[in-house]
Amino acid sequence: MIVVDTNIIAYYCLPGPRSELADQLWQQDIEWAAPILWRSEMRNILAGYLRRGAITSSEANEVMMVAAEALKGGEHMVADEVVLKLVTTSTCSAYDCEFAALAQSLGVPLVTEDKQLRTAFPRTSWSLKGFLQG
């Protein structure tokens, strides 16, 4: 099991330069976990695609269905006090700290392309390439 940041979910579900790496990650470990917050963040990513005319509404809905299927059974609530403690020990947003808190509470790696998050939590977080090579 691994915790995946929303950017990894987006790379897995939307075509782009990191999609192949995200596919490799899925093949290496199909048990993905994320805080429930991932849904709001993913909808926000899709809002940008919709506004740029890069995808249609039906395509955005399909992407959400694919993403939800990838995380089926892996969506978790995160304890407020754990997130807030991480906020006080880092410069990361509370949103980002939810991913770190979940990884720490499950005792599994967090895979993210967010450099600030990886810098703040170097013991638990990995880049896509770093995790695949490690």
WOTAJO-V344144 format. One record per residue. N is the residue number from 1. RES is the residue in one letter. NEAR is the number of other C-alpha atoms within 10 Angstrom. D_LAST is the distance of its C-alpha to the last C-alpha in Angstrom with 2 decimals. Layout:
N_RES_NEAR_D_LAST + N_RES_NEAR_D_LAST
//
This chain:
1_M_15_15.05 + 2_I_21_13.59 + 3_V_29_15.81 + 4_V_28_16.02 + 5_D_26_18.06 + 6_T_25_21.02 + 7_N_19_19.76 + 8_I_23_17.04 + 9_I_25_19.91 + 10_A_21_22.06 + 11_Y_17_19.70 + 12_Y_23_19.59 + 13_C_19_23.37 + 14_L_19_24.75 + 15_P_10_24.60 + 16_G_10_23.06 + 17_P_9_20.74 + 18_R_17_17.55 + 19_S_17_18.85 + 20_E_13_17.15 + 21_L_16_13.64 + 22_A_21_14.97 + 23_D_16_16.34 + 24_Q_15_13.12 + 25_L_21_11.72 + 26_W_15_15.04 + 27_Q_10_14.85 + 28_Q_11_11.59 + 29_D_11_13.15 + 30_I_14_16.79 + 31_E_16_17.61 + 32_W_21_17.56 + 33_A_25_19.40 + 34_A_26_21.06 + 35_P_23_24.15 + 36_I_16_27.30 + 37_L_18_27.42 + 38_W_24_25.06 + 39_R_16_28.22 + 40_S_11_30.18 + 41_E_16_27.46 + 42_M_18_27.01 + 43_R_15_30.79 + 44_N_12_30.92 + 45_I_15_28.52 + 46_L_23_30.71 + 47_A_15_33.80 + 48_G_12_32.77 + 49_Y_16_32.33 + 50_L_15_35.70 + 51_R_10_37.49 + 52_R_10_36.36 + 53_G_10_37.56 + 54_A_11_34.17 + 55_I_16_34.43 + 56_T_14_37.31 + 57_S_13_37.80 + 58_S_9_37.40 + 59_E_14_34.09 + 60_A_20_32.90 + 61_N_13_34.01 + 62_E_13_32.20 + 63_V_21_28.91 + 64_M_19_29.44 + 65_M_13_30.18 + 66_V_16_27.02 + 67_A_20_24.92 + 68_A_16_26.92 + 69_E_11_26.42 + 70_A_18_22.61 + 71_L_21_22.90 + 72_K_12_25.78 + 73_G_12_25.84 + 74_G_17_22.95 + 75_E_18_25.12 + 76_H_16_25.78 + 77_M_11_28.25 + 78_V_20_27.02 + 79_A_12_29.37 + 80_D_11_31.21 + 81_E_10_31.25 + 82_V_16_27.48 + 83_V_20_27.03 + 84_L_15_29.89 + 85_K_13_28.58 + 86_L_20_25.32 + 87_V_18_27.59 + 88_T_12_29.49 + 89_T_10_26.53 + 90_S_15_25.02 + 91_T_14_26.41 + 92_C_19_24.72 + 93_S_15_27.02 + 94_A_18_27.77 + 95_Y_14_26.35 + 96_D_21_22.89 + 97_C_24_23.25 + 98_E_28_23.83 + 99_F_29_20.24 + 100_A_33_19.01 + 101_A_27_21.78 + 102_L_26_20.89 + 103_A_24_17.24 + 104_Q_18_18.67 + 105_S_12_21.50 + 106_L_13_19.52 + 107_G_13_16.96 + 108_V_16_14.02 + 109_P_19_11.45 + 110_L_31_13.12 + 111_V_29_11.86 + 112_T_26_14.30 + 113_E_19_15.36 + 114_D_16_17.88 + 115_K_13_17.41 + 116_Q_15_20.05 + 117_L_24_18.42 + 118_R_19_15.05 + 119_T_14_17.24 + 120_A_17_19.38 + 121_F_20_16.82 + 122_P_12_13.89 + 123_R_11_13.24 + 124_T_18_12.92 + 125_S_29_11.95 + 126_W_23_9.18 + 127_S_16_10.12 + 128_L_20_9.95 + 129_K_16_8.34 + 130_G_11_5.79 + 131_F_15_5.05 + 132_L_14_5.61 + 133_Q_7_3.80 + 134_G_7_0.00
//
